[in-house]
């Protein structure tokens, strides 16, 4: 892990198109701004973990729709 020190209004660059700006520091709270392309999803860690857990649960759950079995469908051309 890279650890950096920044002051208000200073930035951190990630690659060429993502920047993290320090907006405000109050006590033990820091407000940051993230500027990234729309194709890059940015989440708080707890939201990201929740999304992963929901996706995992959905993938492991059984379908609420039973398997449909229509049997043999007679052809209108059968004599």
Buried (B, 14 or more C-beta within 10 A) or exposed (E): EEEEEBEEEEEEEEEEEBBBBBEEEEEEEEEEEEEBEEEEEEEEEEEEEEEEEEEEEEEEEEEEEEEEEEEEEEEEEEE
